[in-house]
Amino acid sequence: MKHPASPRVVTLVGPQGVGKTTLFESLLRSTGAEEVRVSGTSSADTGRSMTLELSVAHTRFLGEEWTFIDCPGAPEFTQEARHALMVCDAAVVVCDASPERAAALAPLFTFLDARRIPHLLFLNVLEEGGSPVREVLESLQAVSSRPLVLREIPLRQGGHLVGVVDLVSERAWGQGKEGKPALISLPDTDRPREETARRELIERLADLDDALLAQLLEDVVPPPEALYSQLERALREDRLVPVFIGSAEQGLGLEQLLQGLRHEVPTVDETRERLGLPGEGPVLVQSFKTQHQPHVGKLSMVRVWRGELHDGSSLADDRVGGVQRVHGMKQAPVGTARAGEVVTVSRVDAMRTGDLADPQRVHAPRDWPLAPPPVHQLAIVAEKRTDDVKLTSSLARLVEEDPSLSVDQEADTQMLLLGGQGEMHLREALEHLRTRMRVPVVARPLPIPYRETIRRTGSHHARFKRQSGGHGQFGDVVVDVKPLPRGQGFCFTSAVVGGAVPKQYIPAVEEGVKDGLRRGPLGFPVVDVDVTLTGGTYHSVDSSDQAFRTTGRLAMVEILPKLEPVLLEPILQVDIHVPHEATPRAQRLVTSRRGQILGFDAHPEIPGWEVLTAYVPQAEMQGFIVELRSASSGLGSFVTRHDHYSELVGKQAERVVSQHQQEAAAER
């Protein structure tokens, strides 16, 4: 058994509502740690508290130091959990006894397996009448590329969980006085089940070790020490997933989970080796969470990979303002942090989430998970115009804290667009802006970049003449205008002969034409048109660049209404990711929003999931993620990209034009 000198870090992850936070609090309570307060909100649907951001706590178990990180399980906050997983020694994947939870765990298992992060499974018995353990494991095995191996079997009386049997030590544990774990006798009726499960565990381990396989073939029973050693090695190398059973609410099985962690979780040195980080050199830390606190400034939550970090030390050529240990929502100065510890440091401005930092510089992280693209957006403006500049800087800090948020600027209106991973995600972001950053904002309807084009070809003669004393203004042009194939944009050519319009004025005519196309007769930018300058006249004194630019714009204003203008709406290609059983519901959602289904296929990375590809009008995407999550047990997501513009006619087009005109009038 290892006796690490450095603390180990374990991250608790899993779907929403399986009891991760209850397990987190119960583990701390069972080890005598101070209780923690976590950031959360109540769900109107379930009445349960929902974790919104990761919570860190420190404790000791049998003389060894541990850091537990409780992560949110809602899809909106997946990125927060992934950051914590990147710095842990091992993860405990929490699941309840429901086979249908398998689909929810598929993306998590895929992430863990792809990065070879050692992980255990804790089957949390939330209520009586759950599915048999074997049935649950079969459904979970279908979405895990690593074998799931029982470390324990449950003991039940009258349908109630009363204890667990450790398959390595072959000892049964239940609850004694004051809820403390206590050894209990293994009922004779459960002994055949225990022997079968233990044999399966040994066979799984023998697949990974020739010496153990030889003992098995010779019917030699390996001692518990050999099994512990093999389990430790298998977990460290991410070759199997031990499965523990218990009840976080009742405190059953927690002692055995802690013992399993103590025996099998890698040390910080082994984790550093897995990540390819050198063991020699000055202090090295990695940031996995950033916060901007009023009156404090920037705080970086880091794990120390090597060396010791002191108050006043240098990181990335910045002097560390303070080293503090986090316990829930409390922080306490510690002065020094050694390898393996999780602490916060202040005022290291050069370090961003994911960065590695030594005393001199910041290093880009390896394989750090990229933030997913936004699936929900809001157009926002500051409540007070005087806060416009403050809003911009506050949004930059917000995105630095949570990279799964994004800020863009809409090209036509220049409105700020805040994007995130769902409705709740953006609601929390706006609340942070209001409370922590003191910048209340107003959400506006999301602008849709409609365009318009023409259906007919035409020719037009435009003249601009003005006398105002002294030099006047004079421009005269003849243009041919015709539609272009969809997506061709804008083309301008000059076919003037004989100097009817001098060459030096032709670029001004083109600029004027572009000015006229910025707002067409329906009120939107005009695209997919070809304009040819075929003739005109000029005045030797009164003509100028400005006069011909004005004439070019006038030509477009006068001719476009005569060429059958038509509204164009943007069409997105949407790749929808859902568990396969939710695909029919996702298809119905697409068709209900004027979408066109292009096809679907198995997800290239996540087992049991599918990718549905469709064309959907951008105007129909507002709130799409809310309905998709409702249709997929809260799991669905999507990626979009602009594909093309399509004509919009009839009453829908009339409504768009009318609303746009009303908004323009209100702005005036």
Secondary structure, 3 states (H helix, E strand, C coil): CCCCCCCEEEEEECCCCCCHHHHHHHHHHHCCCCCCCCCEEECCCCCCEEECCCEEEEEEECCEEEEEEECCCCHHHHHHHHHHHCCCCEEEEEEECCHHHHHHHHHHHHHHHHCCCCEEEEEECCCCCCCCHHHHHHHHHCCCCCCEEECEEEEEECCEEEEEEECCCCEEEEECHHHCEEEECCCHHHHHHHHHHHHHHHHHHHCCCHHHHHHHHCCCCCCHHHHHHHHHHHHHCCCCEEEEEEECCCCECHHHHHHHHHHHCCCHHHHHHHCCCCCCCCCEEEEEEEEEECCCEEEEEEEEEECEEECCCEECCEECCCEEEEECCEEEECCEEECCCEEEEECCCCCCCCCEECCCCEECCCCCCCCCCCCEEEEEEECCHHHHHHHHHHHHHHHHHCCCCEEEECCCCCCEEEEECCHHHHHHHHHHHHHCCCCCEEEECCCCCCEEEECCCEEEEEEEEECCCCCCEEEEEEEEEEECCCCCCEEEEECCCCCCCCHHHHHHHHHHHHHHHCCCCCCCCECCEEEEEEEEECCCCCCCHHHHHHHHHHHHHHHHHHCCEEEEEEEEEEEEEEEHHHHHHHHHHHHHCCCEEEEEEECCCCCCEEEEEEEEEHHHCCCHHHHHHHHCCCCCEEEEEEEEEEEECHHHHHHHHHHHHHHHHHHC
